[in-house]
Amino acid sequence: MTSLSGDSDRGGRTAEPGPLVCARCGTRGESPQPTWLCSVENGVRRYFCDACARENLRAIEGRLDSAWW
């Protein structure tokens, strides 16, 4: 598995994550959300709420970037 720079795989302390915001609809949620989707697109992590993930399941399974949804 490959980690992005700044990830905590090296045993360093990381900042407490803030509230998650859906990259598609802007819904805010407390972190962590087990039903939310995390997608890495062009090296950037993007989070999607369960409703947006459910609505775009076929595109997600087809590995299309969210710009195509």
N, C-alpha and C positions, 0 to 999 in steps of 0.2 A: 504494500500500500504506500502511496506517495502522499506526503503532507505538504501543504503550502507553507511558505515561510511565515513564522510567527505562530504556528500551531504549537500545542503543548506537548508534542511527542518527546521533546528533549527534557522533560521534567521541570521546566520553568513555570513560574506562576503566570497566569493569564488574568486579564482584567475580567471582572464580573460582567457577563453579557447583559446588555440592556434589553428592553422589550423588543420582541420581533415585530416587523412590519411586513405585510404581504406585498411583494413586488408588483403584483397585478392590480389588486383592488384597494390596498392601503389599510386593510384591517390590522389592528394592533392586538397583540397577544402577549401574555406573560411567557417568559422563557423558562424551561424548554417546553415546547408543545409537541407531544408524541404523534399527533395526527397531521402536523404540518410537513411539507416537503421542502428539502434543501437541495438546490440545484447549483452546480458550479458551471458557470457560463463565461467563457473567455477569462478564466482565472478569478472570477468574482463570485462569491456565494450569494445566492438569491433565495429567499424564503417565500413559500406560497401557502396560504391558508388551506384548510381541508376542503372548503367549498370550491376554490379556484382549481385546486389539484384534481378534484373529482370531475369538474366540468371539462377539463382538458386532458383526461386520462389517456386517450388515444395518441395525442401529440407527445405526451410525456413518454409513453412506451415506445414511440417511434424515434425517441431521442432528438426531437426538434427543439431548438432554442425557444425560449418563451416569446421572442419577437415574432415567431410564426404562428402563435396561438391566436 
